[in-house]
Amino acid sequence: MMTPAQLIFRVILVGVGAAAIMDVWAVIAEALFAIPQSNFAMVGRWLGHMPQGSFSHDSIRAAAPITGEATLGWAVHYLVGVIFAAFYVGVGGQRQLRQPNVVIALMIGVGTIVFPFFLMQPAMGAGVMASNRPDPTFAQLKSLMSHLSFGVGLYVAAWLQATLLPPGRPQLKDVAG
């Protein structure tokens, strides 16, 4: 059994790793298939308007820019990755950190598509499931590929941390004194 600190550390590793793998996929998809990467600055802009009570926009691109919106958007992207990794471990148990299950990881990854389809895209002016976009099917498939890559990332990051930090190996606190 892991200590709470070890559990939190490993969930953070998995969440950051999964979000990073999702980002690597976005770079590859842009290079090979000319699929534009997500603009996380728009997520930062959306969130940056919330303290003033503005939760939805006709077009987030037309909304006033927010200082530091790109940094905020990227930070939230990785924070959400960690939150979804915690959900992955919550659903599958700590076993996901010892022997990750690819089916559970993919189901969680694909399941996370609910948030952009039904919360973020409508609130940012793109409509439910990007229905207001010029090519909603393209936007939907891009979202699906992104979230599927996040699921792959959950599995790969969980497998890597299980392989590189197996139970019984010296932990950071053991090495540090």
N, C-alpha and C positions, 0 to 999 in steps of 0.2 A: 504494500500500500504506500502511496506517495504522501508526503507531507503536503499540507495546503500550499506552501511556497513552491514546492516542486511541481505540483499540479498547475498552478497559475503560470509558472515559468514555461512549462511545456505547452500549455494552451496558447500562450502568447507566441511562442515559436511557430506553432502550427498555423495560427491565424495570419501572422505576418508572412510566413512562407507561402500559404495558399493565395494571399492577395498578390504577392510577388509573382507567383506562377501565372496568375490571371493576367498580370501586367505584361509578362514576357509573351504570353499568347497574343495579347493585343498588338505588340510590336511585330510579331511574326505575321499575324493576320494582315496588318497594314502593309508589310513588305511583300508578302506573297500574293495577296488578294485585293489590295488597295482598299481595305476596310478601315475607315478612319477610327482612331482610338477615341475612347471616351474622354470628354473634357471635364476633368474633376474640378476645375475652377468654377464651372457652372453649379456644381453641387455646393461648393463653398459660398457662391453668391446666394443660392437658395437659402442655405442655412444662415448666412450673414444677415439676411433680411428678416429672419424670424424674431429677433429681439424687439423689432419695431412693430410686430404683430402682423407681418405680411408672410403668410404661409403658402400662398399659391399665386401664380403669375400667368398672364396670358402668354408670355414668352419670357423665359428666364434670360435669354440673350438680350432682350430689350430692357431688362431691369437695370437699375443703376449698379455699376461695379462696386464691389466691397473691397476695402483695403485687405490684402492678404488672402483673397478668395482662393487662389490656387493652393497655397499652403494649407488652408483650412480644409479644402476639398480633398486633398491627398491625405491629410492626417485622418480625416473621418473615414476615408476609404479603408485605410489600414486598421483603424479602430473597429470598424464594422466587421472586417475580416476576423479580428480576434473575438468579437462577440459571436459571430457565426461558428467559429471554431469551438467556443465554449458550448454552444448549442449542440454541435456535433458530438462532443464528449458527453454532454448531458443526455443525449438520446442513446448513444451507443455505449456509454459507460467508459470508465478509465481504460478498459480493454482497448479502446481505439488508440490509446497512447502506447500500448505494448504490442498489439497485433491489429493494426487498422484494417477495417473492412471496406473494400472499394465500393460495394453497393450502397452502404450507408453514406459514405462520403459523396458519391454521385447524387444520391437522393437529396441530401442536404444542399449540395451545390445547386442543383436544378430547382429545388424548392425555394431558394433565396430569390428567384426571379419574381416572386410575388411582390417584393418591395418596389423594384423599379416599375413593374407593369401597373400596379394599382395604387401606389403612393407617390413615388418620385416623378414619374413621367406626367401623370395628371397635374400634380402640383407645379410642375415647371412649364406647363403649357403644351406638352406633347400629346395629351389625351391618354385615356386608358389604353394600355398596350400600344402606345405610340400611334394611336389612331388618327391624330391630327398631323402626323408627319407626311411628307410627300410620298414616301414609300414605306408604309407601315410594316409590310411583310419583311422587308430588308431590316428594319429596325428591330423587329421581333426576333428574327433569326440571329442578329448580332447579339442581342441580349441573351438569347438562349446559349449561344456559343460561349459568351463571356462567363455565364454562370456555370455552365458545364465545365469550363476550364477551371473555375474556382473549386468545383467538386473534385476534379483531378488533383488540383493543388492541395486540397485537404488531405487526400490520401497520400500523395507523395511527401508532403511536409510531415505528416504523422509518421510515415514509414522512416523517413530520414532521422527524425528525432529519436524514434525507437531504436534505430540501428546505431546512431552515433552516441546516444546517451542511455544505454540499457541499464536496467536496475542492477544495483550492485557495483557499478563503476563509481569511482570517487566523485562526489558532488562538489560543486564550487565551494561550499562552506568547509568541506573536508580539506580541500587543497589550500584555501586561504587561512586556515588555522582555526 
